[in-house]
Amino acid sequence: MMDFKEAFRIDFARRPTMLERLDAKKVELAVLKQQQQQREQQPQQDPEGGTICTTVPPAAAVAAAVYGKTAASSWTTKDGDTTIETTLPPIPRPISNANVHAMSTSTSKDQDDEDEDEDILTALKIELVLKLCTAQMSCGQCTVDTERHASTAAIALGLHPPTLDIGPRVMHAAFYPQDNEWHYDPTDITTNPNHPTVPKFLTTNRDIILCKLQDITWIAKLVALYGETRYQHSSSDLIALLAIVDDILMEPLPYGWFIQDLLFVSLCTLATIGAFFGSYSDMFIVFVIALCLVGLQKITKCFPTLFGPLEMILVCAISSLITAAAFRIAAMTNYDRDQICNVPIIYLSPLLVYLPGSELIYGAYEVQMGHMVVGASRLVHALVKCMVMASGLTIGWQFTGYNFKTWYDEQDQYSSDANSTIPSGASSSYVPKEICEPFADDWNVGPWYVVFCGWNLVFLIPVLGGLQVRPRDIPSHYSIAYVSLIIFAVLNFQDGWKGLPNFMVNIIGLFATTNFACLKEYITGAPAVTSIIPVLLVLAPGSVVVLELLSLMQISNGVDTISGNSIDIASYMWLLGVTYSLGMYIALAIWKPILVGREVKSTKLLDLVKKEARYRASVNMVGKH
């Protein structure tokens, strides 16, 4: 019965504010500390009849009460831009065992209690900043905003901004001691006694879980807002904040497993029209494919070692296999559609959540902001991911689509197609890549306002639910995504606006989206990125790259009728990412000073934050010298 309730669970509960959670957590930890002290004061009896002393220092007792949890947190999400299965590392061990250079100024046994308390307080601050970094990255934040939030939180807590180097899988962090210089000269590290701490090497998996990302960002903003006045000298507040971060990472997702599967199937099915502008008959085929993919996901979850590394290939292969089989059956039964251009719509729709979207835009944005390693890694990973998907589609197509074009010609479906003379064999067995022109064919749903003003009313619900947006938070994200997609539609399909180049539309569209999202962040405090990612998912920029890679496969096999469409795939994909990210980059450049001024109330702290931002901008400037 409990499993049944969990399967259909939807979290409609009101979320307390972070200040309310902090107060409640402090009370909870105080009770735990009191219970721990009572147990320590009660001697335990040894089986031999003696007495065992269990006295523990108070600081270690509190740390043990908070950090005694060892279970890892694991969940599965379907967003397509990162790892499907996410497992967070176990919660760190007590602070008293941490090897932090800046934590201790003396190791002598006669060190006074005040110095020891200050060391523990510094260690708690450092751990909170590091945990905010790893938690944000594991839930879908880009490295630029992660670094900004970490720097602001460190300044608010009285620390010097850390030196962060966030890579695709590993983050390096070093903290400066309490001196007057924030940034050191690497050539003087042997003679300067105030050099940074030994860098920490932290690993974290990456995923997109918007509900957790929103809560973690709230913690970072809370520290920036009240760190100077409340948390700098309060170990109880710092321990409570660390415990809340742990609770956020371990709490269940807002939807049960059956609801998540239902959202996935609905998302794939509605994407046929909402994202790729297909027909009602295409929706039925995609619905069948989505059900099969849900079964594959269950098998992968049961046998992660065997099927986990192959999931992407299997998903693409199953999608193309069923697409070819369904199209053969439809053509033989005089299906009321005789255009092969709907085939890409069918096999791309179930792949919407797997296509690189935010990964592509994040990568270009991070490179623009000077984060070369992680930005370039994202872009290369997005390209390789598209290649794997194109290969998976080709593998599956060979089972039911071998010699497909020759067979299709025999069915007299190519009567007006110049490619009807393509010979049988390998050249006839590639995955069709020519997709229908949007709203140009009578059998597909149209015109554009029917899709973007009507169908998107329903389509955006599984989009937001699949990205783990809580039901109470859906309206604000929904309104931004809905209006933003209409702007994209007007710029692309409305008479009078069609003359704009596609890349210019990308810049204008995402500029408008980011402005809406930043305005929401200014009013409500919710991070802007949680409203931008749903729009990127629907736009599916990775789908165009997959189709171009399928075209490249045909060119390599000598299908010369399409050689005129040959392009540099990598350059095209990166240009696509840059144009989308450029709109976001321009909008954020306008809004970031405004948002930082709202996050940090203290004039002194605001000056320090601006100083650090100017320093990072000078370091990250590209092509300056």
C-alpha positions as CSV (number, residue, x, y, z in Angstrom):
1,M,0.0,0.0,0.0
2,M,2.9,2.3,0.8
3,D,4.4,1.6,-2.6
4,F,1.2,2.5,-4.3
5,K,0.9,5.8,-2.5
6,E,4.6,6.6,-3.3
7,A,4.0,5.8,-7.0
8,F,1.2,8.4,-7.2
9,R,2.7,11.0,-4.9
10,I,2.5,14.6,-5.9
11,D,4.0,17.2,-3.5
12,F,1.4,19.9,-3.1
13,A,2.6,20.9,0.4
14,R,3.5,24.4,1.2
15,R,7.3,24.9,1.4
16,P,8.4,26.8,4.5
17,T,10.8,29.7,3.9
18,M,14.5,29.2,4.5
19,L,14.4,31.3,7.6
20,E,11.6,29.1,9.0
21,R,13.5,26.0,8.1
22,L,16.7,27.4,9.7
23,D,14.9,28.2,13.0
24,A,13.3,24.7,13.0
25,K,16.6,23.0,12.3
26,K,18.3,24.9,15.1
27,V,15.7,23.7,17.5
28,E,16.1,20.1,16.2
29,L,19.8,20.2,16.5
30,A,19.6,21.6,20.0
31,V,17.4,18.7,21.0
32,L,19.9,16.3,19.4
33,K,22.7,17.9,21.2
34,Q,20.9,17.7,24.6
35,Q,20.1,14.1,24.0
36,Q,23.7,13.4,23.1
37,Q,25.0,15.1,26.2
38,Q,22.6,13.1,28.3
39,R,23.8,9.8,26.8
40,E,27.4,10.9,27.4
41,Q,26.8,11.7,31.1
42,Q,25.3,8.2,31.6
43,P,28.1,5.7,31.9
44,Q,27.7,2.4,30.0
45,Q,28.2,-0.9,31.6
46,D,30.9,-3.2,30.2
47,P,29.8,-6.8,29.7
48,E,32.7,-7.8,32.1
49,G,31.1,-5.6,34.8
50,G,33.2,-2.5,34.5
51,T,32.3,1.0,33.4
52,I,33.0,2.5,29.9
53,C,33.7,6.2,29.8
54,T,31.8,7.9,26.8
55,T,32.7,11.5,27.4
56,V,33.0,13.4,24.1
57,P,33.9,17.1,23.6
58,P,30.8,19.2,22.9
59,A,31.9,20.4,19.5
60,A,32.6,16.8,18.3
61,A,29.2,15.7,19.7
62,V,27.3,18.4,17.7
63,A,29.3,17.5,14.6
64,A,28.5,13.8,15.1
65,A,24.8,14.6,15.6
66,V,24.7,16.5,12.3
67,Y,27.1,14.5,10.1
68,G,26.3,11.0,11.4
69,K,24.2,10.3,8.3
70,T,26.1,8.2,5.8
71,A,23.4,7.2,3.3
72,A,24.0,8.5,-0.2
73,S,21.2,10.2,-2.1
74,S,20.1,8.8,-5.5
75,W,17.4,9.7,-7.9
76,T,16.6,9.4,-11.6
77,T,15.5,12.3,-13.7
78,K,14.7,12.7,-17.4
79,D,16.0,15.9,-18.9
80,G,18.4,14.8,-21.5
81,D,21.2,17.3,-20.9
82,T,23.1,15.4,-18.2
83,T,23.5,12.0,-16.6
84,I,20.2,10.3,-16.1
85,E,21.1,8.5,-12.8
86,T,22.5,10.8,-10.2
87,T,24.1,9.6,-6.9
88,L,25.4,12.2,-4.5
89,P,28.4,11.3,-2.4
90,P,28.0,10.4,1.2
91,I,27.7,13.3,3.6
92,P,31.1,14.5,4.9
93,R,32.5,13.3,8.2
94,P,32.6,15.5,11.3
95,I,34.4,18.8,11.0
96,S,36.8,18.0,13.8
97,N,38.5,15.5,11.4
98,A,38.7,17.9,8.4
99,N,42.1,18.6,7.0
100,V,41.7,22.3,6.4
101,H,44.9,24.4,6.5
102,A,43.2,27.6,7.4
103,M,41.3,25.9,10.2
104,S,44.1,25.8,12.7
105,T,46.8,28.3,13.6
106,S,48.4,26.2,16.3
107,T,48.7,22.5,17.1
108,S,50.0,22.8,20.6
109,K,48.1,21.2,23.4
110,D,47.8,24.4,25.4
111,Q,45.8,26.2,22.7
112,D,43.0,28.2,24.4
113,D,39.3,27.5,23.9
114,E,38.7,30.7,22.0
115,D,41.2,29.9,19.3
116,E,39.8,26.4,19.0
117,D,36.2,27.7,18.6
118,E,37.4,30.1,16.0
119,D,39.1,27.3,14.1
120,I,35.9,25.2,14.2
121,L,33.9,28.3,13.1
122,T,36.2,28.9,10.1
123,A,36.0,25.2,9.1
124,L,32.2,25.3,9.2
125,K,32.2,28.4,7.0
126,I,34.6,26.7,4.5
127,E,32.5,23.5,4.4
128,L,29.3,25.5,3.9
129,V,30.8,27.3,0.9
130,L,32.1,24.1,-0.6
131,K,28.8,22.3,-0.1
132,L,26.9,25.1,-1.7
133,C,29.2,24.8,-4.7
134,T,28.9,21.0,-5.1
135,A,25.1,21.0,-4.4
136,Q,24.4,23.7,-7.0
137,M,26.5,21.9,-9.7
138,S,24.8,18.5,-8.9
139,C,21.3,20.1,-9.4
140,G,22.0,21.9,-12.7
141,Q,23.6,25.3,-12.1
142,C,26.2,26.6,-14.5
143,T,29.7,27.2,-13.2
144,V,29.5,31.0,-13.7
145,D,26.6,31.4,-11.3
146,T,28.0,28.8,-8.9
147,E,31.2,30.7,-8.6
148,R,29.4,34.0,-8.1
149,H,27.1,32.6,-5.3
150,A,30.1,30.9,-3.6
151,S,32.2,34.1,-3.7
152,T,29.3,36.2,-2.3
153,A,28.6,33.7,0.4
154,A,32.2,33.6,1.4
155,I,32.5,37.4,1.7
156,A,29.3,37.5,3.7
157,L,30.7,34.9,6.1
158,G,33.9,36.9,6.6
159,L,36.1,34.7,4.5
160,H,38.2,35.8,1.6
161,P,36.7,34.7,-1.8
162,P,37.9,31.2,-2.6
163,T,39.8,30.4,-5.8
164,L,37.6,27.9,-7.6
165,D,38.4,25.8,-10.6
166,I,35.2,23.9,-11.6
167,G,35.7,21.2,-14.1
168,P,33.3,18.7,-15.8
169,R,33.6,16.3,-12.9
170,V,36.0,17.7,-10.3
171,M,36.1,21.0,-8.5
172,H,39.3,22.5,-7.1
173,A,39.0,25.0,-4.3
174,A,41.5,27.0,-2.2
175,F,40.8,29.5,0.5
176,Y,42.9,32.5,1.5
177,P,43.8,33.1,5.1
178,Q,42.7,36.2,7.0
179,D,45.2,38.7,5.6
180,N,44.8,42.0,3.7
181,E,45.5,40.5,0.3
182,W,43.0,38.4,-1.5
183,H,45.0,37.3,-4.4
184,Y,48.6,36.0,-4.1
185,D,51.6,35.9,-6.4
186,P,52.2,32.2,-7.4
187,T,55.9,33.0,-7.8
188,D,56.1,34.2,-4.2
189,I,54.4,31.2,-2.6
190,T,57.5,30.0,-0.8
191,T,58.2,33.3,0.9
192,N,54.7,34.5,1.5
193,P,53.3,33.1,4.7
194,N,49.8,34.0,3.7
195,H,49.5,31.8,0.7
196,P,46.1,29.9,0.2
197,T,45.2,26.7,1.7
198,V,46.0,23.4,0.0
199,P,43.4,23.0,-2.8
200,K,40.5,20.7,-2.1
201,F,39.5,18.2,-4.8
202,L,35.8,17.6,-4.8
203,T,33.8,15.4,-7.2
204,T,30.1,15.6,-8.0
205,N,27.8,14.2,-10.6
206,R,25.7,16.6,-12.7
207,D,22.0,16.6,-13.3
208,I,19.1,19.0,-13.7
209,I,16.7,19.0,-10.7
210,L,15.1,22.4,-10.6
211,C,13.3,22.1,-7.3
212,K,16.5,21.2,-5.4
213,L,18.5,23.9,-7.4
214,Q,16.0,26.5,-6.3
215,D,16.3,25.6,-2.6
216,I,20.1,25.4,-2.7
217,T,20.2,28.8,-4.4
218,W,17.9,30.2,-1.6
219,I,20.5,29.0,0.9
220,A,23.3,30.8,-0.9
221,K,21.2,34.0,-1.1
222,L,20.3,33.7,2.6
223,V,23.9,33.5,3.5
224,A,24.7,36.5,1.3
225,L,21.9,38.5,2.9
226,Y,22.4,37.7,6.6
227,G,25.9,36.2,6.7
228,E,27.6,39.3,8.1
229,T,25.1,40.1,10.8
230,R,23.9,36.6,11.9
231,Y,26.1,33.7,10.7
232,Q,29.7,34.9,10.8
233,H,30.1,34.1,14.5
234,S,27.4,31.6,15.1
235,S,28.4,28.0,14.9
236,S,24.9,26.8,15.6
237,D,23.6,28.7,12.5
238,L,26.3,27.4,10.3
239,I,25.7,23.8,11.4
240,A,22.0,24.2,10.9
241,L,22.6,25.6,7.3
242,L,24.8,22.6,6.5
243,A,22.2,20.2,7.8
244,I,19.5,21.9,5.7
245,V,21.7,21.5,2.6
246,D,22.0,17.8,3.4
247,D,18.2,17.6,3.9
248,I,17.5,19.2,0.5
249,L,19.8,16.8,-1.3
250,M,18.3,13.8,0.4
251,E,14.6,14.7,0.3
252,P,12.5,12.8,-2.3
253,L,11.5,14.3,-5.6
254,P,8.1,16.1,-5.8
255,Y,6.6,13.3,-7.9
256,G,6.3,9.5,-7.4
257,W,7.8,7.1,-9.8
258,F,4.5,6.4,-11.7
259,I,3.8,10.1,-12.1
260,Q,7.4,10.6,-13.4
261,D,6.8,7.9,-16.0
262,L,3.5,9.4,-16.9
263,L,5.1,12.8,-17.3
264,F,7.8,11.3,-19.5
265,V,5.3,9.6,-21.8
266,S,3.2,12.7,-22.0
267,L,6.3,14.9,-22.8
268,C,7.5,12.6,-25.6
269,T,4.0,12.3,-27.1
270,L,3.1,16.0,-27.0
271,A,6.6,16.9,-28.3
272,T,5.5,15.5,-31.6
273,I,3.4,18.6,-32.1
274,G,4.7,21.1,-29.5
275,A,8.4,20.8,-30.5
276,F,8.5,19.2,-34.0
277,F,5.2,20.3,-35.5
278,G,4.0,16.8,-36.6
279,S,0.6,15.2,-37.1
280,Y,-1.9,13.4,-34.8
281,S,-0.9,10.0,-36.4
282,D,2.7,10.7,-35.5
283,M,1.6,11.2,-31.9
284,F,0.3,7.6,-31.7
285,I,3.5,6.1,-32.9
286,V,5.6,8.2,-30.5
287,F,3.3,7.2,-27.7
288,V,4.1,3.5,-28.4
289,I,7.8,4.3,-28.5
290,A,7.7,6.2,-25.2
291,L,6.0,3.2,-23.5
292,C,8.9,1.0,-24.7
293,L,11.4,3.5,-23.5
294,V,9.8,3.5,-20.0
295,G,10.3,-0.2,-19.9
296,L,13.9,0.1,-21.0
297,Q,14.5,2.7,-18.2
298,K,13.1,0.2,-15.7
299,I,15.4,-2.5,-17.0
300,T,18.4,-0.2,-16.9
301,K,17.6,0.8,-13.3
302,C,17.5,-2.9,-12.3
303,F,20.7,-3.7,-14.1
304,P,22.7,-0.5,-14.1
305,T,26.1,-2.1,-14.6
306,L,25.0,-4.0,-17.7
307,F,22.7,-1.6,-19.4
308,G,23.6,1.8,-17.9
309,P,26.5,2.5,-20.2
310,L,24.4,1.4,-23.2
311,E,21.2,3.3,-22.3
312,M,21.7,6.2,-24.8
313,I,22.4,3.8,-27.7
314,L,19.5,1.5,-26.8
315,V,17.1,4.4,-26.6
316,C,18.0,5.8,-30.0
317,A,18.0,2.3,-31.6
318,I,14.6,1.4,-30.2
319,S,13.2,4.8,-31.4
320,S,14.4,4.3,-35.0
321,L,13.5,0.6,-35.1
322,I,9.9,1.2,-34.1
323,T,9.7,4.3,-36.4
324,A,10.7,2.3,-39.5
325,A,8.4,-0.6,-38.6
326,A,5.4,1.6,-38.0
327,F,6.0,3.6,-41.2
328,R,6.2,0.4,-43.3
329,I,2.9,-0.8,-41.8
330,A,1.3,2.6,-42.3
331,A,2.4,2.7,-46.0
332,M,1.2,-0.8,-46.8
333,T,-2.3,-0.1,-45.3
334,N,-2.8,3.0,-47.4
335,Y,-2.1,5.3,-44.4
336,D,-3.5,8.8,-45.0
337,R,0.0,10.3,-45.3
338,D,2.5,9.7,-48.0
339,Q,5.4,11.9,-47.0
340,I,8.7,10.6,-45.7
341,C,9.5,14.0,-44.1
342,N,7.5,13.0,-41.0
343,V,9.9,10.2,-40.2
344,P,12.4,12.5,-38.4
345,I,9.6,14.0,-36.4
346,I,8.7,10.5,-35.1
347,Y,12.1,9.3,-34.1
348,L,13.2,12.7,-32.6
349,S,10.2,13.2,-30.4
350,P,11.0,10.4,-27.9
351,L,14.6,11.7,-27.8
352,L,13.7,15.2,-26.8
353,V,14.7,14.7,-23.1
354,Y,18.1,13.2,-24.2
355,L,19.1,15.8,-26.7
356,P,21.8,18.3,-25.5
357,G,20.1,21.6,-24.8
358,S,21.2,23.5,-21.8
359,E,24.6,21.7,-22.0
360,L,25.2,23.3,-25.4
361,I,24.1,26.8,-24.2
362,Y,25.9,26.5,-20.9
363,G,29.1,25.5,-22.6
364,A,29.1,28.5,-24.9
365,Y,28.2,30.9,-22.1
366,E,30.9,29.5,-19.8
367,V,33.6,30.0,-22.5
368,Q,32.4,33.6,-23.0
369,M,32.8,34.1,-19.3
370,G,36.3,32.8,-19.2
371,H,35.6,29.3,-17.9
372,M,37.5,27.6,-20.7
373,V,38.0,24.1,-19.4
374,V,34.4,23.3,-18.3
375,G,32.9,25.3,-21.2
376,A,34.9,23.6,-23.9
377,S,34.3,20.2,-22.2
378,R,30.5,20.8,-22.4
379,L,30.6,21.7,-26.1
380,V,32.7,18.7,-27.0
381,H,30.6,16.4,-24.9
382,A,27.4,17.8,-26.6
383,L,28.9,17.1,-30.1
384,V,30.0,13.6,-29.1
385,K,26.6,12.9,-27.6
386,C,24.9,13.9,-30.8
387,M,27.2,11.6,-32.7
388,V,26.3,8.7,-30.4
389,M,22.6,9.4,-30.9
390,A,23.0,9.5,-34.7
391,S,24.9,6.2,-34.6
392,G,22.2,4.7,-32.3
393,L,19.5,5.7,-34.7
394,T,21.4,4.2,-37.6
395,I,21.9,0.9,-35.7
396,G,18.2,0.5,-34.9
397,W,17.1,1.5,-38.4
398,Q,19.0,-1.5,-39.9
399,F,16.7,-4.0,-38.3
400,T,13.4,-2.7,-39.7
401,G,14.5,0.0,-42.2
402,Y,17.1,-1.8,-44.2
403,N,16.6,-1.0,-47.9
404,F,13.9,1.4,-46.8
405,K,14.1,3.9,-49.6
406,T,14.0,1.3,-52.4
407,W,11.0,-0.4,-50.8
408,Y,9.4,3.0,-50.4
409,D,10.0,3.7,-54.1
410,E,8.3,0.4,-55.0
411,Q,5.3,1.5,-53.0
412,D,5.1,4.5,-55.4
413,Q,5.6,6.9,-52.6
414,Y,8.6,8.6,-54.3
415,S,6.8,9.5,-57.5
416,S,7.7,13.2,-57.3
417,D,11.1,12.7,-55.5
418,A,14.3,13.0,-57.4
419,N,15.9,10.4,-55.0
420,S,13.5,7.7,-56.2
421,T,16.3,6.1,-58.2
422,I,18.6,5.6,-55.2
423,P,19.9,2.0,-55.6
424,S,19.2,-0.7,-53.0
425,G,21.6,-1.6,-50.3
426,A,23.7,0.6,-48.0
427,S,22.8,3.9,-49.8
428,S,19.1,3.0,-49.4
429,S,19.3,2.1,-45.7
430,Y,20.2,5.3,-44.0
431,V,17.9,7.0,-41.6
432,P,15.8,9.7,-43.4
433,K,16.9,13.1,-42.3
434,E,14.8,15.5,-44.3
435,I,12.3,16.9,-41.9
436,C,9.0,18.6,-42.9
437,E,9.0,22.3,-43.2
438,P,7.0,23.6,-40.2
439,F,3.3,24.4,-40.9
440,A,3.8,23.9,-44.7
441,D,1.9,20.6,-45.1
442,D,-1.8,20.0,-44.7
443,W,-1.5,16.7,-42.8
444,N,0.6,18.3,-40.0
445,V,-1.0,20.4,-37.2
446,G,-1.0,24.2,-38.0
447,P,-0.9,27.1,-38.3
448,W,1.8,28.2,-35.8
449,Y,-0.6,29.9,-33.3
450,V,-2.6,26.7,-32.9
451,V,0.6,25.0,-31.7
452,F,2.2,27.8,-29.7
453,C,-0.9,29.3,-28.3
454,G,-3.0,26.2,-27.9
455,W,-1.0,23.0,-27.7
456,N,1.7,24.5,-25.5
457,L,-0.9,25.1,-22.8
458,V,-0.8,21.4,-22.2
459,F,2.7,20.6,-23.4
460,L,4.5,22.8,-20.9
461,I,3.0,20.9,-17.9
462,P,5.0,17.6,-18.6
463,V,8.0,19.8,-19.6
464,L,8.1,21.4,-16.1
465,G,7.1,18.3,-14.3
466,G,9.8,16.3,-16.0
467,L,12.3,18.8,-14.9
468,Q,11.1,18.3,-11.3
469,V,9.4,21.7,-10.8
470,R,7.1,21.5,-7.7
471,P,3.4,21.9,-8.5
472,R,3.2,25.2,-6.5
473,D,6.1,26.6,-8.5
474,I,4.8,25.7,-11.9
475,P,2.6,28.8,-12.6
476,S,5.6,31.3,-12.5
477,H,7.8,29.0,-14.7
478,Y,4.9,28.2,-16.9
479,S,4.1,31.9,-17.7
480,I,7.7,32.7,-18.6
481,A,8.1,29.6,-20.9
482,Y,4.7,30.2,-22.6
483,V,5.3,33.8,-23.4
484,S,8.9,33.2,-24.5
485,L,8.0,30.4,-26.9
486,I,5.3,32.6,-28.5
487,I,8.0,35.3,-29.1
488,F,10.2,32.6,-30.8
489,A,7.1,31.6,-32.9
490,V,6.3,35.1,-34.0
491,L,9.9,35.8,-35.0
492,N,10.1,32.5,-36.9
493,F,6.7,32.1,-38.5
494,Q,4.6,35.3,-38.5
495,D,4.4,37.2,-41.7
496,G,6.5,40.3,-41.5
497,W,9.1,38.8,-39.2
498,K,10.2,35.8,-41.3
499,G,13.0,37.9,-42.9
500,L,15.2,37.7,-39.7
501,P,18.0,35.2,-39.9
502,N,17.6,32.1,-37.7
503,F,20.6,33.0,-35.6
504,M,19.3,36.5,-35.0
505,V,16.0,34.9,-33.8
506,N,18.0,32.8,-31.3
507,I,19.7,35.9,-29.9
508,I,16.5,37.9,-29.6
509,G,14.4,35.1,-28.3
510,L,16.7,34.0,-25.5
511,F,17.4,37.7,-24.6
512,A,13.7,38.1,-24.0
513,T,13.5,34.8,-22.0
514,T,16.4,35.8,-19.8
515,N,15.0,39.2,-19.1
516,F,11.7,37.6,-18.0
517,A,13.5,35.1,-15.8
518,C,15.7,37.8,-14.2
519,L,12.7,40.0,-13.5
520,K,11.1,37.0,-11.7
521,E,14.4,36.5,-9.7
522,Y,14.4,40.2,-8.7
523,I,10.8,40.0,-7.5
524,T,10.7,36.5,-5.9
525,G,14.3,35.5,-5.4
526,A,14.0,32.3,-7.4
527,P,17.0,31.7,-9.6
528,A,16.6,32.8,-13.3
529,V,18.1,29.6,-14.7
530,T,15.1,27.5,-13.5
531,S,12.9,29.4,-15.9
532,I,15.4,29.4,-18.8
533,I,16.0,25.6,-19.0
534,P,12.4,24.6,-19.8
535,V,12.5,26.9,-22.9
536,L,15.7,25.4,-24.0
537,L,14.3,21.9,-23.7
538,V,11.3,22.7,-25.9
539,L,13.5,24.5,-28.5
540,A,15.7,21.3,-28.8
541,P,18.7,22.8,-30.5
542,G,20.5,19.5,-30.4
543,S,17.9,18.0,-32.8
544,V,19.3,20.0,-35.8
545,V,22.8,18.8,-35.0
546,V,21.6,15.1,-35.0
547,L,20.0,15.6,-38.4
548,E,23.1,17.2,-39.8
549,L,25.2,14.3,-38.6
550,L,22.8,11.8,-40.3
551,S,23.3,13.9,-43.4
552,L,27.1,13.6,-43.0
553,M,26.8,9.8,-42.8
554,Q,25.0,9.8,-46.1
555,I,27.6,12.0,-47.7
556,S,30.4,9.7,-46.5
557,N,28.7,6.8,-48.3
558,G,28.5,8.6,-51.6
559,V,24.9,9.8,-51.7
560,D,25.9,12.7,-53.9
561,T,22.4,14.2,-54.2
562,I,22.7,15.9,-50.8
563,S,26.4,16.9,-51.1
564,G,25.3,20.5,-51.5
565,N,24.1,20.5,-47.8
566,S,27.5,19.6,-46.5
567,I,28.6,21.9,-43.6
568,D,31.1,21.9,-40.8
569,I,29.0,20.1,-38.1
570,A,31.1,21.2,-35.1
571,S,31.2,24.9,-36.2
572,Y,27.4,24.8,-36.9
573,M,26.6,23.3,-33.5
574,W,28.9,25.7,-31.6
575,L,27.5,28.7,-33.6
576,L,24.1,27.5,-32.6
577,G,25.1,27.4,-28.9
578,V,26.9,30.8,-29.1
579,T,23.9,32.6,-30.6
580,Y,21.5,31.2,-27.9
581,S,24.0,32.0,-25.2
582,L,24.7,35.5,-26.5
583,G,21.1,36.5,-25.9
584,M,21.4,35.2,-22.3
585,Y,24.9,36.8,-21.9
586,I,23.6,40.3,-22.9
587,A,20.6,40.1,-20.6
588,L,22.6,38.8,-17.6
589,A,25.2,41.5,-18.1
590,I,22.4,44.0,-17.6
591,W,20.7,42.3,-14.7
592,K,23.6,40.9,-12.6
593,P,24.6,44.2,-10.9
594,I,20.9,44.7,-10.1
595,L,20.5,41.2,-8.6
596,V,23.7,41.4,-6.6
597,G,22.6,44.7,-5.1
598,R,19.4,43.1,-4.0
599,E,21.1,40.0,-2.6
600,V,23.6,42.0,-0.5
601,K,22.2,44.7,1.7
602,S,25.4,45.8,3.5
603,T,27.2,48.6,1.6
604,K,30.5,47.3,2.9
605,L,29.8,43.8,1.6
606,L,28.5,45.1,-1.6
607,D,31.7,47.0,-2.3
608,L,33.7,43.8,-1.5
609,V,31.5,41.7,-3.8
610,K,31.9,44.3,-6.6
611,K,35.6,44.3,-6.1
612,E,35.9,40.6,-6.4
613,A,33.6,40.6,-9.4
614,R,35.8,43.1,-11.2
615,Y,38.9,41.0,-10.3
616,R,37.3,37.8,-11.8
617,A,36.2,39.7,-14.9
618,S,39.7,40.9,-15.5
619,V,41.1,37.4,-15.0
620,N,38.5,35.8,-17.2
621,M,38.7,38.4,-20.0
622,V,39.2,36.6,-23.3
623,G,41.5,38.1,-26.0
624,K,42.5,41.0,-23.8
625,H,46.2,40.7,-24.4
